[in-house]
Amino acid sequence: MVYFQVKAAVGRIQRLVTLFHHRWAVPVLAELQRGKGAKLVTLVQRLGAGRDVLRPTLDRLIEHGWVVRNSGYGHPLRPEYVLSRSGKRIAPACARLWQTLRRSDLTGPGLKKWSLPVAWVLERSGGRFGDAKQMLPGITSRALTLALKTLQEAGLVRREVVDGYPPRPRYHLTPRGRRLVPLVGGL
C-alpha cells in the first residue's frame, strides 16, 4: 500500500514539475477551458504574453497530451487549439488556480518554474530543505533556494532557524500559502 502511495506522489510531483516548466502553461489551460478553445491571437490578447512565449508553451502542452490542434481549424470562428481528454481533466484545476493567483496578486511568484511545486512539496517534507530537494526531480540547490526566497517575499513561506549544532532552517507555509496548496494538489 505504501509503495502505491509513494508512486502516486512521485507521479503527481513529476506532473507538477512538467506543468510549471513553462510559465504560461497553467494560464493557457485555464483560458482554453474558459473559452472552449482559442486561437493563438486570442490567447496573446487575453493573457498579455507574446507569441514567441506562448507558441513554445502550446507546443509543450501538445507534446504532453493536454492540448491538441483543432482538426476543423480554418473557419474564422473555430478555435485553433482545444483541450484534449486529459487536458479537460486538468484544466478546471488550472482555472481555479489561475483565478486565485490573479485575485491574490500572486501571478509573478506563482508562475515561476519552481515556486508552486516547492510549496506543494514543503507541505509534505516537514519543511526541511534536503527533503524538499530530494522530492523534486531535477531541481538544483540554487533553484530551490531561489524558489524559497520568492515564496518568502510573496508571504507564502516563513523561514525558521532551529537551534542546534549546526543551526538548521525549516520552512513553513503561511496561512496564505496553505490556501494555495490544495489548488496546486488538484493539478
matplotlib code that plots the C-alpha trace (Angstrom):
import matplotlib.pyplot as plt

x = [0.0, 2.8, 4.5, 1.5, 1.2, 4.8, 4.4, 1.3, 3.1, 6.1, 3.8, 2.0, 5.2, 6.5, 3.3, 3.6, 7.2, 6.2, 3.2, 5.1, 8.2, 6.6, 5.4, 2.3, 1.1, -1.5, -3.0, -3.2, -5.0, -7.3, -8.1, -8.7, -11.1, -12.9, -13.3, -13.8, -10.6, -8.9, -6.7, -3.1, -4.1, -6.9, -4.5, -2.0, -4.6, -6.2, -3.0, -0.9, 2.0, 3.9, 3.5, 7.2, 6.4, 3.0, 3.9, 6.6, 4.2, 1.4, 3.9, 4.9, 1.2, 0.6, 3.6, 2.3, -1.1, -3.1, -3.8, -4.5, -4.7, -8.3, -8.8, -11.6, -9.5, -9.6, -13.0, -12.8, -15.0, -13.3, -10.5, -7.0, -6.2, -8.6, -8.2, -7.5, -9.3, -6.6, -6.4, -10.2, -9.4, -6.7, -8.0, -10.7, -8.0, -5.7, -8.6, -9.2, -5.5, -5.1, -8.1, -6.8, -3.3, -4.8, -7.1, -4.3, -1.9, 0.5, 0.8, 4.5, 5.8, 3.0, 4.0, 7.8, 9.0, 9.6, 7.5, 4.3, 5.8, 8.2, 5.2, 3.3, 6.4, 7.0, 3.7, 4.8, 8.5, 8.3, 9.9, 13.4, 15.5, 17.1, 13.9, 12.2, 15.2, 15.1, 11.3, 11.7, 13.3, 15.7, 15.8, 19.2, 20.1, 20.3, 16.8, 15.3, 16.9, 15.6, 12.1, 12.1, 13.2, 10.5, 7.9, 9.1, 8.9, 5.4, 4.4, 3.6, 6.5, 8.1, 11.7, 12.6, 16.0, 16.0, 18.5, 21.2, 24.6, 24.6, 21.5, 19.1, 16.4, 12.9, 10.3, 6.7, 3.8, 1.9, -1.9, -1.8, 0.5, -1.6, -4.7, -2.8, -1.6, -5.0, -5.3, -1.8, -2.6, -5.7, -3.5]
y = [0.0, 2.4, 1.6, 2.8, 6.0, 6.8, 6.0, 8.2, 11.1, 10.8, 10.9, 13.9, 15.8, 14.9, 16.3, 19.5, 20.0, 19.3, 21.7, 24.5, 24.1, 26.7, 29.9, 30.2, 26.6, 27.0, 30.3, 28.8, 25.7, 27.9, 30.1, 27.1, 25.7, 29.1, 29.7, 26.1, 26.5, 29.5, 30.9, 31.9, 35.6, 35.3, 33.8, 36.6, 39.2, 37.6, 36.7, 39.6, 37.3, 37.4, 34.9, 33.9, 32.8, 31.2, 29.2, 27.0, 26.6, 25.4, 23.0, 21.6, 21.2, 19.4, 17.2, 16.2, 15.5, 18.2, 20.3, 19.4, 21.4, 21.6, 19.4, 21.7, 24.9, 27.1, 28.6, 32.1, 31.1, 27.8, 27.8, 26.8, 24.9, 22.9, 20.7, 17.0, 14.5, 14.6, 18.4, 18.6, 16.8, 19.1, 22.5, 23.1, 22.9, 25.2, 27.7, 27.8, 28.2, 30.9, 32.8, 32.6, 33.7, 36.7, 37.7, 37.4, 39.3, 36.3, 35.8, 36.8, 34.4, 31.8, 31.3, 30.9, 27.5, 26.0, 28.1, 26.2, 22.7, 23.7, 25.0, 21.7, 19.6, 21.8, 20.7, 17.0, 17.3, 18.7, 21.9, 20.6, 21.8, 18.4, 16.5, 19.1, 18.8, 15.1, 15.1, 17.4, 15.7, 17.9, 20.8, 22.2, 23.6, 27.1, 26.8, 25.5, 28.4, 31.0, 29.4, 29.5, 33.2, 34.0, 32.3, 34.1, 37.5, 36.7, 35.9, 32.3, 30.7, 31.5, 30.6, 29.5, 28.6, 25.6, 25.8, 23.1, 22.5, 23.3, 25.5, 24.3, 26.3, 25.0, 26.4, 26.5, 27.6, 30.7, 30.5, 32.3, 29.6, 26.8, 28.1, 27.6, 24.0, 22.3, 24.1, 23.0, 19.5, 19.4, 19.5]
z = [0.0, 0.9, -2.4, -4.4, -2.3, -2.9, -6.6, -6.9, -5.1, -7.4, -10.4, -9.1, -8.4, -11.9, -13.4, -11.4, -12.5, -16.1, -15.9, -14.3, -16.6, -18.9, -17.1, -19.2, -19.2, -16.3, -17.7, -21.2, -20.0, -17.9, -20.9, -23.2, -20.7, -20.2, -23.9, -25.1, -27.1, -28.6, -31.4, -30.7, -31.3, -28.7, -26.1, -26.7, -26.2, -23.1, -21.3, -22.3, -23.3, -26.6, -29.4, -29.1, -25.5, -26.0, -29.1, -27.3, -24.3, -26.6, -28.3, -24.9, -23.9, -27.2, -26.6, -23.1, -24.4, -22.7, -25.8, -29.4, -32.6, -33.7, -36.8, -38.0, -37.7, -40.8, -40.3, -38.8, -35.8, -34.9, -32.3, -33.3, -30.1, -27.9, -24.8, -25.2, -23.0, -20.3, -20.7, -19.9, -16.6, -15.5, -16.9, -14.3, -11.5, -13.6, -14.0, -10.2, -9.5, -12.2, -10.8, -7.2, -8.3, -10.2, -7.3, -4.7, -6.9, -6.9, -10.7, -10.6, -8.0, -8.7, -12.3, -11.7, -12.7, -9.2, -6.8, -6.6, -6.9, -4.0, -1.9, -2.5, -1.5, 1.6, 2.9, 2.7, 3.5, 7.0, 5.9, 5.5, 2.6, 1.9, 1.9, -0.4, -2.8, -2.8, -3.6, -6.6, -9.6, -11.5, -9.0, -8.1, -4.7, -6.2, -7.8, -4.6, -2.6, -5.2, -5.1, -1.3, -1.3, -3.9, -1.7, 1.4, -0.4, -1.5, 2.1, 1.3, 3.3, 6.6, 7.4, 10.9, 12.2, 14.6, 17.4, 17.4, 16.0, 13.2, 13.2, 10.6, 8.7, 8.4, 6.0, 6.9, 4.7, 6.0, 6.1, 2.7, 1.3, 2.8, 0.9, -2.4, -1.7, -2.3, -5.6, -6.7, -5.4, -7.6, -10.7]

ax = plt.figure().add_subplot(projection="3d")
ax.plot(x, y, z, "-o")
ax.set_aspect("equal")
plt.show()
